[in-house]
Amino acid sequence: MPKELVFLVVDDIPAARRTIRSFLNEMGYKNILEANDGTTAYRILKSKKVDFVICDWYMEQMSGIALLKVMMADPQLDHIPFLLVTGEMDLQKVIEAGKAGVSGYILKPFTLKVLKEKIESVLNKQDDPKDVKANRHYLHGKELADGGRYDDALKEFNKALNTYKSAEVYYNIGYIKSLQKKYDEALYAFRKAVEINNLFAKAYRSMGDVYLKKGMSNEAEEAFKKAGEIYMMKDMSEEAELAFNEALKIDPSTINIYNSLGIIYRKRGDFDKAIAQYEKALKIDPSDENIYFNMARAYVEADDIPNAIESLEKALKINPEFSIAKEMIKELKGGI
């Protein structure tokens, strides 16, 4: 890794800057500039050679995300890797930082090892100038779309696709096409998005909406279910719940969805709702031992041990070799 890289460390807390400088020194980097806010950082970026920015999210004069957006709008700076430092990161922040063009983010507090891995990861996946140009077209397309200039946005998105095939770009094309009621073109774009990224839950969800508008209920249900499953895998429970409920509107007898909703509510601590979902699933298929087991787990977490044991006994009646249920009921009965 080239140790002659020039780093710019931006943070309004001097101790935080010193810590990062110390870590960089230990990694072998000696060319380190500092700024105490985004405005000062931008002046440095415009006047000196900088190869890598490490910047805190929250600063009073100009925040890290604001500095990033300014850099991405500047053709002289938009290629510089930008590592965003924050004390907390939720889904909304991930989306905001991703749209702004962040190279990576790191949660405080972090160790030298974590910072080293983050820097190496960013440097190893650095975009070439063509990718930077394509990203500029994508970001401009997003701005145009947000302003309702859909035809102009589509032109920008297609320019981005001329350089690389991006799931996010295809998704945005599909979104505009669906607004324009060009449903076949929208579906084509959403399908391309999930071909590139088969865990793109938002694209599956939008695909389901378009299928519904075309009267293709079976395809819509499958798309909503797929979106829900991916959201669950990513621990995005609210989005998963919405997607699953869309699928249930199409077919209320889909047993797996009730089971999945039960898991979502149980993880949230809403045990009554979880148990209600499991009961709906059992009305459709009373011979599924896994549903009784999941119901037992909800009862255990709700401190209702007698009902938990009853559910486990029903699971074992269906499948006497259900080893996990055997172990759980043994522990529960031992604790009574």
C-alpha positions as CSV (number, residue, x, y, z in Angstrom):
1,M,0.0,0.0,0.0
2,P,1.5,3.4,-1.0
3,K,2.6,5.1,2.2
4,E,3.1,8.5,0.5
5,L,-0.7,9.1,0.4
6,V,-1.8,12.4,1.8
7,F,-4.6,12.1,4.4
8,L,-6.9,14.8,5.5
9,V,-8.4,14.2,8.9
10,V,-11.5,16.3,9.7
11,D,-13.0,16.5,13.2
12,D,-14.0,19.4,15.5
13,I,-12.6,17.5,18.5
14,P,-8.8,17.8,18.7
15,A,-8.4,14.5,20.7
16,A,-10.2,12.6,17.9
17,R,-7.9,14.1,15.3
18,R,-4.9,13.1,17.4
19,T,-6.1,9.6,17.8
20,I,-6.6,9.1,14.0
21,R,-3.3,10.8,13.3
22,S,-1.6,8.4,15.7
23,F,-3.2,5.4,14.1
24,L,-2.2,6.5,10.6
25,N,1.4,7.1,11.9
26,E,1.5,3.5,13.2
27,M,0.3,2.3,9.8
28,G,3.3,4.1,8.2
29,Y,1.5,7.1,6.9
30,K,3.3,10.4,7.6
31,N,1.6,12.9,5.3
32,I,-1.4,14.0,7.4
33,L,-3.3,17.2,7.2
34,E,-6.0,18.3,9.7
35,A,-9.1,20.5,9.7
36,N,-11.5,21.3,12.5
37,D,-14.6,21.7,10.3
38,G,-15.9,21.0,6.8
39,T,-15.3,24.6,5.6
40,T,-11.6,24.6,6.5
41,A,-11.3,21.1,5.0
42,Y,-12.8,22.3,1.7
43,R,-10.3,25.1,1.6
44,I,-7.5,22.7,2.1
45,L,-8.8,20.3,-0.5
46,K,-8.9,23.2,-3.1
47,S,-5.4,24.3,-2.3
48,K,-3.4,21.2,-1.5
49,K,-3.0,17.6,-2.8
50,V,-5.2,15.2,-0.8
51,D,-5.5,11.5,-1.5
52,F,-7.9,10.3,1.2
53,V,-10.3,12.1,3.6
54,I,-11.3,10.7,7.0
55,C,-14.1,12.9,8.3
56,D,-16.5,13.0,11.3
57,W,-20.2,13.2,10.4
58,Y,-21.3,15.7,13.1
59,M,-19.5,19.1,13.1
60,E,-21.0,22.5,13.7
61,Q,-19.9,24.7,10.8
62,M,-20.1,22.1,8.0
63,S,-21.0,18.5,8.7
64,G,-19.1,15.6,7.2
65,I,-22.0,14.6,4.9
66,A,-22.3,18.2,3.7
67,L,-18.5,18.3,2.9
68,L,-18.9,15.0,1.1
69,K,-21.8,16.4,-1.1
70,V,-19.7,19.5,-1.9
71,M,-16.8,17.3,-2.9
72,M,-19.0,15.0,-5.1
73,A,-20.2,18.1,-6.9
74,D,-16.7,19.2,-7.7
75,P,-15.1,17.5,-10.7
76,Q,-11.6,18.1,-9.2
77,L,-12.5,16.4,-5.9
78,D,-15.1,13.8,-6.6
79,H,-12.6,11.0,-7.1
80,I,-11.0,11.3,-3.6
81,P,-11.9,8.4,-1.2
82,F,-14.1,9.6,1.7
83,L,-14.3,7.6,4.9
84,L,-17.2,8.9,7.2
85,V,-16.8,8.6,10.9
86,T,-19.9,8.5,13.2
87,G,-20.9,7.4,16.6
88,E,-24.2,5.8,15.3
89,M,-25.4,4.5,12.0
90,D,-29.0,3.7,11.2
91,L,-30.6,2.7,7.9
92,Q,-31.5,6.3,7.0
93,K,-27.9,7.4,7.5
94,V,-26.6,4.5,5.4
95,I,-28.9,5.5,2.6
96,E,-28.0,9.2,2.8
97,A,-24.3,8.5,2.9
98,G,-24.6,6.1,0.0
99,K,-26.5,8.5,-2.2
100,A,-23.9,11.2,-1.4
101,G,-21.2,9.0,-2.7
102,V,-19.4,7.9,0.5
103,S,-16.5,5.4,0.0
104,G,-17.1,3.8,3.4
105,Y,-18.0,4.5,7.0
106,I,-16.6,3.6,10.4
107,L,-18.3,3.5,13.8
108,K,-16.7,5.1,16.9
109,P,-15.0,4.0,19.0
110,F,-12.7,2.0,16.7
111,T,-9.3,0.4,16.9
112,L,-6.2,0.7,14.8
113,K,-7.0,-2.7,13.2
114,V,-10.5,-1.6,12.2
115,L,-9.3,1.7,10.7
116,K,-6.5,-0.1,8.8
117,E,-9.0,-2.7,7.4
118,K,-11.4,0.1,6.4
119,I,-8.7,2.1,4.6
120,E,-7.4,-1.0,2.8
121,S,-11.0,-1.9,1.7
122,V,-11.7,1.6,0.3
123,L,-8.3,1.7,-1.5
124,N,-8.8,-1.8,-3.0
125,K,-12.2,-0.9,-4.5
126,Q,-11.3,2.6,-5.7
127,D,-13.2,3.6,-8.8
128,D,-11.5,4.5,-12.0
129,P,-12.3,7.9,-13.6
130,K,-15.0,6.3,-15.8
131,D,-16.8,5.1,-12.7
132,V,-16.5,8.5,-11.1
133,K,-18.0,10.0,-14.2
134,A,-20.8,7.5,-14.3
135,N,-21.6,8.2,-10.6
136,R,-21.8,11.9,-11.4
137,H,-24.4,11.1,-14.1
138,Y,-26.3,8.9,-11.5
139,L,-26.3,11.7,-8.9
140,H,-27.4,14.3,-11.4
141,G,-30.2,11.9,-12.5
142,K,-31.4,11.6,-8.9
143,E,-31.5,15.4,-8.5
144,L,-33.5,15.7,-11.7
145,A,-35.9,12.9,-10.7
146,D,-36.4,14.5,-7.3
147,G,-37.4,17.7,-9.1
148,G,-39.9,15.9,-11.3
149,R,-37.8,16.2,-14.5
150,Y,-38.2,12.5,-15.3
151,D,-37.2,12.5,-19.0
152,D,-34.0,14.4,-18.3
153,A,-33.3,12.1,-15.4
154,L,-33.7,9.1,-17.6
155,K,-31.1,10.5,-20.0
156,E,-28.6,10.9,-17.1
157,F,-29.3,7.3,-15.9
158,N,-28.7,5.9,-19.3
159,K,-25.4,7.8,-19.6
160,A,-24.4,6.1,-16.3
161,L,-25.4,2.7,-17.7
162,N,-23.1,3.3,-20.7
163,T,-20.1,3.0,-18.3
164,Y,-21.3,0.3,-15.9
165,K,-24.4,-1.7,-15.1
166,S,-25.7,-0.6,-11.8
167,A,-28.6,-2.1,-9.9
168,E,-29.4,1.3,-8.3
169,V,-29.5,3.0,-11.7
170,Y,-31.8,0.4,-13.1
171,Y,-34.0,0.7,-10.0
172,N,-34.4,4.4,-10.5
173,I,-35.2,3.9,-14.2
174,G,-37.9,1.4,-13.2
175,Y,-39.3,3.8,-10.6
176,I,-39.7,6.6,-13.2
177,K,-41.1,4.2,-15.8
178,S,-43.7,3.0,-13.2
179,L,-44.7,6.7,-12.5
180,Q,-45.1,7.2,-16.3
181,K,-47.3,4.0,-16.3
182,K,-44.9,2.3,-18.7
183,Y,-45.2,-0.9,-16.7
184,D,-43.4,-3.3,-19.1
185,E,-40.4,-1.0,-19.2
186,A,-40.5,-0.6,-15.5
187,L,-40.5,-4.4,-15.0
188,Y,-37.6,-4.8,-17.4
189,A,-35.6,-2.3,-15.4
190,F,-36.5,-3.8,-12.0
191,R,-35.5,-7.3,-13.3
192,K,-32.2,-6.0,-14.5
193,A,-31.7,-4.5,-11.0
194,V,-32.2,-7.8,-9.2
195,E,-30.1,-9.7,-11.8
196,I,-27.2,-7.5,-10.7
197,N,-28.1,-7.6,-7.0
198,N,-30.4,-10.5,-6.1
199,L,-30.7,-9.1,-2.5
200,F,-32.1,-5.8,-3.7
201,A,-35.3,-5.9,-1.6
202,K,-36.6,-2.5,-2.7
203,A,-36.5,-3.5,-6.4
204,Y,-38.5,-6.7,-5.6
205,R,-41.0,-4.6,-3.6
206,S,-41.5,-2.2,-6.5
207,M,-41.7,-5.1,-8.9
208,G,-44.6,-6.4,-6.8
209,D,-46.4,-3.0,-7.1
210,V,-46.1,-3.0,-10.9
211,Y,-47.2,-6.6,-11.2
212,L,-50.4,-5.6,-9.2
213,K,-51.1,-2.7,-11.6
214,K,-50.8,-5.2,-14.5
215,G,-53.2,-7.6,-12.8
216,M,-50.5,-10.2,-12.3
217,S,-51.4,-11.2,-8.7
218,N,-49.3,-14.4,-8.5
219,E,-46.2,-12.7,-9.7
220,A,-46.9,-9.7,-7.3
221,E,-47.2,-12.0,-4.3
222,E,-43.9,-13.8,-5.1
223,A,-42.2,-10.4,-5.5
224,F,-43.5,-9.1,-2.2
225,K,-42.6,-12.3,-0.4
226,K,-39.1,-12.2,-1.8
227,A,-38.7,-8.5,-0.6
228,G,-40.0,-9.5,2.8
229,E,-37.5,-12.4,3.1
230,I,-34.6,-10.2,2.2
231,Y,-35.6,-7.4,4.6
232,M,-35.9,-10.0,7.3
233,M,-32.4,-11.3,6.6
234,K,-31.1,-7.7,6.9
235,D,-33.0,-7.2,10.2
236,M,-35.2,-4.5,8.6
237,S,-38.3,-5.6,10.3
238,E,-40.6,-2.7,9.5
239,E,-39.9,-3.0,5.8
240,A,-40.3,-6.8,6.0
241,E,-43.7,-6.4,7.7
242,L,-45.0,-4.0,5.0
243,A,-43.9,-6.3,2.2
244,F,-45.4,-9.5,3.8
245,N,-48.7,-7.7,4.5
246,E,-48.9,-6.8,0.8
247,A,-48.4,-10.4,-0.1
248,L,-51.2,-11.4,2.4
249,K,-53.6,-9.0,0.8
250,I,-53.2,-11.1,-2.3
251,D,-53.4,-14.5,-0.7
252,P,-54.4,-14.6,3.0
253,S,-53.7,-18.4,3.2
254,T,-49.9,-18.2,2.8
255,I,-48.7,-20.0,5.9
256,N,-45.0,-19.0,5.7
257,I,-45.8,-15.3,5.8
258,Y,-47.7,-15.7,9.1
259,N,-44.8,-17.6,10.5
260,S,-42.4,-14.9,9.3
261,L,-44.5,-12.1,10.8
262,G,-44.6,-14.0,14.0
263,I,-40.8,-14.0,14.1
264,I,-40.7,-10.3,13.4
265,Y,-43.1,-9.5,16.2
266,R,-41.3,-11.8,18.6
267,K,-38.0,-10.1,18.0
268,R,-39.7,-6.8,18.6
269,G,-41.0,-8.0,21.9
270,D,-44.6,-7.8,20.8
271,F,-45.5,-11.3,21.9
272,D,-49.3,-11.1,21.7
273,K,-49.0,-10.1,18.0
274,A,-46.4,-12.8,17.4
275,I,-48.6,-15.5,18.9
276,A,-51.6,-14.3,17.0
277,Q,-49.7,-14.7,13.7
278,Y,-48.6,-18.3,14.7
279,E,-52.3,-19.1,15.5
280,K,-53.3,-17.9,12.0
281,A,-50.6,-20.1,10.5
282,L,-51.8,-23.1,12.5
283,K,-55.4,-22.6,11.3
284,I,-54.1,-23.2,7.8
285,D,-51.7,-26.1,8.7
286,P,-52.1,-27.5,12.2
287,S,-49.6,-30.2,11.5
288,D,-46.5,-28.0,11.3
289,E,-44.3,-28.6,14.3
290,N,-42.0,-25.6,13.5
291,I,-44.9,-23.2,14.1
292,Y,-45.6,-24.7,17.5
293,F,-41.9,-24.4,18.3
294,N,-41.8,-20.7,17.3
295,M,-44.9,-20.1,19.3
296,A,-43.2,-21.7,22.3
297,R,-40.3,-19.4,21.9
298,A,-42.6,-16.4,22.0
299,Y,-44.3,-17.7,25.1
300,V,-40.9,-18.3,26.8
301,E,-39.8,-14.7,26.1
302,A,-43.2,-13.5,27.4
303,D,-42.5,-15.5,30.6
304,D,-45.5,-17.7,30.0
305,I,-43.9,-21.1,30.7
306,P,-47.0,-23.2,30.9
307,N,-48.2,-22.2,27.4
308,A,-44.6,-22.6,26.1
309,I,-44.6,-26.2,27.4
310,E,-48.0,-26.9,25.9
311,S,-46.8,-25.7,22.5
312,L,-43.7,-27.8,22.7
313,E,-45.7,-30.9,23.6
314,K,-47.9,-30.3,20.5
315,A,-44.7,-30.0,18.4
316,L,-43.4,-33.2,19.8
317,K,-46.7,-35.0,19.2
318,I,-46.3,-34.2,15.5
319,N,-42.6,-35.0,15.4
320,P,-41.3,-37.0,18.4
321,E,-37.8,-36.7,17.0
322,F,-37.8,-32.9,17.1
323,S,-34.5,-32.6,19.1
324,I,-34.5,-28.9,19.8
325,A,-38.0,-29.0,21.1
326,K,-37.0,-31.9,23.4
327,E,-34.1,-30.0,24.8
328,M,-36.2,-26.9,25.4
329,I,-39.1,-28.7,27.1
330,K,-36.6,-30.5,29.3
331,E,-35.1,-27.2,30.4
332,L,-38.5,-25.6,31.0
333,K,-39.8,-28.4,33.0
334,G,-36.6,-28.5,35.1
335,G,-37.1,-24.9,35.9
336,I,-40.7,-25.2,37.2
